[in-house]
């Protein structure tokens, strides 16, 4: 298995994989949003139980947690160290920071909202970077879904070029923008 040497090569292989089976990455992104919401449900059940004194809320936490764990296994089937917990907390933090941003936006504080939205997206990008080996230096090889169709190189986009000139977070954002697209059907 050939290791990927650059972000550009990584994006190119993912782009080729998208073209072969465009719903796979889209489904993974949708699933991460679902996981974020399951984490939020776990939290709300705990707070509802504490605020109302009704243990029925607490009793539902295990069911939701099992759903969340099963969903996470689809995206993170194997991991080392504390990647599982880091991943869960990155998604949870991304969702919470986003929610605070929406409250700031509703209150008319656009500058704070936009800053929080950017931070939320950075946390989301860190999730993908961690799970695709981009943060640990162990980039995962990306293969097209059909073996009969070769991976074709695509021209380097302006986004990737710009990201290569900036820091690691810009590279992660560029990768997510180019490879994890929920709007491809």
C-alpha positions in Angstrom: 0.0 0.0 0.0 1.5 3.3 -1.1 1.6 6.1 1.4 0.4 9.5 0.3 3.1 12.1 0.3 1.3 15.4 0.2 -2.0 17.0 0.9 -2.4 17.6 -2.8 -2.0 13.9 -3.6 -4.5 13.1 -0.8 -7.1 15.5 -2.1 -6.6 14.2 -5.7 -7.2 10.6 -4.6 -10.2 11.5 -2.6 -11.6 13.6 -5.5 -11.2 10.6 -7.8 -12.8 8.3 -5.2 -15.8 10.8 -5.0 -16.2 10.6 -8.8 -16.4 6.8 -8.7 -18.8 6.6 -5.8 -19.9 10.1 -4.8 -22.3 9.2 -2.0 -19.6 7.6 0.3 -17.9 10.7 1.6 -21.3 12.5 1.6 -22.7 9.8 3.9 -19.7 10.0 6.2 -20.2 13.7 6.6 -23.9 13.3 7.2 -23.1 10.6 9.8 -20.7 13.0 11.6 -23.5 15.6 11.9 -25.8 12.8 13.2 -23.1 11.8 15.8 -22.9 15.4 16.9 -26.6 15.5 17.5 -26.5 12.1 19.4 -23.9 13.5 21.7 -26.1 16.6 22.3 -29.1 14.3 23.0 -27.0 12.5 25.6 -26.1 15.8 27.2 -29.7 17.0 27.1 -31.0 13.8 28.7 -28.6 14.2 31.6 -29.5 17.9 32.2 -33.3 17.1 31.8 -32.9 14.3 34.4 -31.1 16.6 36.8 -33.5 19.6 36.3 -36.7 17.5 36.6 -35.6 14.8 39.0 -37.0 12.2 36.6 -34.7 9.3 36.2 -36.4 8.2 33.0 -34.3 10.8 31.2 -31.1 9.1 32.6 -32.4 5.7 31.6 -32.5 6.8 27.9 -28.8 7.8 27.9 -27.5 4.3 27.4 -29.7 3.7 24.3 -28.6 7.0 22.7 -24.9 6.3 23.7 -25.1 2.8 22.0 -26.5 4.5 18.8 -23.7 7.0 18.9 -21.0 4.4 19.4 -22.3 2.3 16.5 -22.4 5.3 14.3 -18.8 6.3 15.3 -17.6 2.7 14.5 -18.6 3.3 10.8 -16.2 6.2 10.6 -13.6 5.2 13.1 -13.4 1.3 12.9 -9.8 1.1 14.2 -7.8 3.6 16.2 -4.9 3.8 18.6 -4.4 5.8 21.8 -7.3 8.1 22.6 -8.3 8.9 19.1 -11.8 7.6 19.7 -12.4 10.0 22.7 -10.6 12.9 21.0 -12.8 12.4 17.9 -16.0 12.4 20.0 -14.9 15.5 21.9 -13.9 17.3 18.6 -17.4 16.7 17.2 -19.1 17.6 20.4 -17.0 20.8 20.7 -17.7 21.7 17.1 -21.4 21.4 17.6 -21.4 23.4 20.8 -19.3 26.2 19.4 -21.6 26.3 16.4 -24.6 26.6 18.6 -23.1 29.5 20.6 -22.3 31.1 17.2 -26.0 30.8 16.1 -27.0 32.5 19.4 -24.5 35.3 18.8 -25.9 35.7 15.3 -29.5 35.8 16.5 -28.4 38.5 19.0 -27.0 40.6 16.2 -23.3 40.0 17.1 -22.2 39.0 13.6 -18.4 39.4 14.3 -18.5 37.0 17.3 -20.8 34.6 15.4 -18.5 34.4 12.4 -15.5 33.9 14.6 -17.3 31.1 16.4 -18.4 29.5 13.1 -14.8 29.5 11.9 -13.7 27.9 15.2 -16.4 25.3 14.9 -15.3 24.4 11.4 -11.7 24.2 12.5 -12.7 21.7 15.2 -14.6 19.7 12.5 -11.6 19.8 10.2 -9.4 18.5 13.1 -11.8 15.6 13.5 -11.3 14.6 9.8 -7.5 15.3 9.9 -7.1 13.1 13.0 -9.2 10.3 11.5 -7.5 10.4 8.1 -4.0 10.4 9.6 -3.2 13.9 8.6 -2.4 15.1 12.2 -0.3 12.1 13.1 1.7 11.9 9.9 0.2 8.5 9.0 -1.9 9.6 6.1 -4.4 6.9 5.1 -4.4 5.7 1.5 -7.6 6.5 -0.3 -8.8 4.1 -3.0 -11.6 4.5 -5.5 -14.6 2.3 -4.8 -14.4 0.4 -8.1 -11.0 -1.3 -8.8 -11.6 -1.2 -12.5 -11.4 2.6 -12.6 -8.0 4.1 -12.1 -7.4 7.1 -9.8 -6.9 10.1 -12.0 -5.0 13.1 -11.0 -6.8 16.4 -11.0 -5.2 19.8 -11.5 -4.2 21.5 -8.3 -7.0 23.8 -7.3 -6.4 27.4 -6.2 -7.7 26.4 -2.7 -5.1 23.7 -2.3 -2.3 26.0 -3.5 -3.4 28.7 -1.1 -3.6 26.1 1.7 -0.1 24.8 1.0 1.2 28.3 1.5 -0.4 28.6 4.9 -0.4 26.5 8.1 -1.7 23.1 8.9 -5.2 24.3 9.7 -5.6 25.8 6.2 -4.5 22.5 4.8 -7.1 20.7 6.8 -9.8 23.2 5.8 -8.9 22.8 2.2 -9.0 19.1 2.4 -12.4 19.1 4.0 -13.7 21.6 1.5 -12.5 19.5 -1.4 -13.0 16.0 -0.2 -15.8 15.9 2.3 -18.7 17.4 0.5 -22.2 16.7 1.7 -23.9 18.2 -1.3 -22.7 15.7 -3.9 -25.5 13.3 -4.9 
